[in-house]
Amino acid sequence: MKPIPFNKPFIIGRELSLIADAVSRGQLSGDGHYTRSCNRWFEERLHCRKALLTHSCTAALEMAAILCDLNPGDEVIMPSFTFVSTANAFALRGATPVFVDVRRDTFNLDERLIDAAITPRTKAIVPVHYAGVACEMDVIMDLARQRSLLVVEDAAQGILAEYRGRRLGAIGHLGCLSFHETKNVISGEGGALLVNDERFVARAEVIREKGTNRAQFFRGEVDKYSWVDIGSSYLPSELVGAFLWAQLEQARAINARRMDLCSAYRKGLEPLARSGALALPQPEPAGVTGNGHMFYVLLQDLAARTRLIAHLKARGIHSVFHYVPLHSSPAGRKFGRVAGPMTVTDDVSSRLLRLPLYFELDEGDVRHIAAAIREFFGR
Ligand SMILES: Cc1ncc(COP(=O)(O)O)c(C=O)c1O
């Protein structure tokens, strides 16, 4: 059996010919034909007020943090069970990440714990849609309205996933997507900032263009452009836009394929779940539609997970654990603080194991991986 990596970047169709087309169009810097096409796709399909392609979700989060207009000491509520960039973007602005525990079923920010974590310094809430499964956004948005807070969705894993008929990233004031090669729709590195609140549109354009009003200049709204605010270079080149455009054309098919693979995993591992050897992802909460971003299992404890990783590795199968909780990381301890116990976060992070999932994986591979896991448990 060939080795099975955890992830494999893929080409689904016209990526290379569209890159050639981008070159022949004579503009390789950002905001040409393909960047604009991608932005329009997000605006039309995700229903956001304005979409801006960025070179990563990290960049989109940094833009969002600037737009939140934070002062040193301001607080931003987020899960600890997330990727570094969720917190780093806000720490860069001098704000304090305040870590709240996650729910047992989805490993998303526990909306019931947010209220108690709010202080007079709280400025924003950052729900992270883990594995492309939505946070309880109605509760979070209501709370934000009552307490005059901003909501920045970290929808890095959430392309085309839904919460009560709305697309992830298009519900909060701002939303951030990732097209890193480990995501469903990819461009190597890549991301997008979704601006859902009109108040932030003009400033978001400026921040993305090194703090200049260049976008206005190109639209003919001003006769020269200059430095008007802080910002950085957050826009990707047309080459990235062209690659991404080819993938966006097939985004639904990509998600459908991944969801089929998740069903195949479920089928192959159901006997182990029934016997209590491991646990599978819980069904999505009511009104939530996922996108097949991830398939994971929960082992009994850290020791079992470590042994299973080694067992699979010996059979050429690469499985990986996920986040080291930010509240226990060196920078998390330095820049952030916890609000309440981190019971679920600590528990889940030690037992969760992600299994290979990528577009070119097939059902035969999944059956082989499931059989190797059953073998580990002596079944
Ligand atoms: C929840 C979350 N946020 C942010 C990011 C950062 O995305 P990018 O690699 O596009 O900067 C990731 C990437 O894995 C992520 O999983």
The ligand as an SDF file (V2000), in Angstrom:
LIG
                    3D

 16 16  0  0  0  0  0  0  0  0999 V2000
   -8.6590   28.5170   12.8530 C   0  0  0  0  0  0  0  0  0  0  0  0
   -7.5700   29.0630   11.9930 C   0  0  0  0  0  0  0  0  0  0  0  0
   -7.3430   30.3770   11.9460 N   0  0  0  0  0  0  0  0  0  0  0  0
   -6.3810   30.9190   11.1790 C   0  0  0  0  0  0  0  0  0  0  0  0
   -5.5710   30.1240   10.4050 C   0  0  0  0  0  0  0  0  0  0  0  0
   -4.4800   30.7770    9.5860 C   0  0  0  0  0  0  0  0  0  0  0  0
   -4.6900   30.5910    8.2230 O   0  0  0  0  0  0  0  0  0  0  0  0
   -3.5320   30.9650    7.1600 P   0  0  0  0  0  0  0  0  0  0  0  0
   -2.6030   29.8150    7.1250 O   0  0  0  0  0  0  0  0  0  0  0  0
   -4.2790   31.1470    5.8630 O   0  0  0  0  0  0  0  0  0  0  0  0
   -2.8980   32.2180    7.5960 O   0  0  0  0  0  0  0  0  0  0  0  0
   -5.7410   28.7420   10.4130 C   0  0  0  0  0  0  0  0  0  0  0  0
   -4.8450   27.8850    9.6040 C   0  0  0  0  0  0  0  0  0  0  0  0
   -4.6990   26.7280    9.7750 O   0  0  0  0  0  0  0  0  0  0  0  0
   -6.7750   28.1850   11.2210 C   0  0  0  0  0  0  0  0  0  0  0  0
   -6.9870   26.8610   11.2700 O   0  0  0  0  0  0  0  0  0  0  0  0
  1  2  1  0
  2  3  1  0
  2 15  2  0
  3  4  2  0
  4  5  1  0
  5  6  1  0
  5 12  2  0
  6  7  1  0
  7  8  1  0
  8  9  2  0
  8 10  1  0
  8 11  1  0
 12 13  1  0
 12 15  1  0
 13 14  2  0
 15 16  1  0
M  END
$$$$
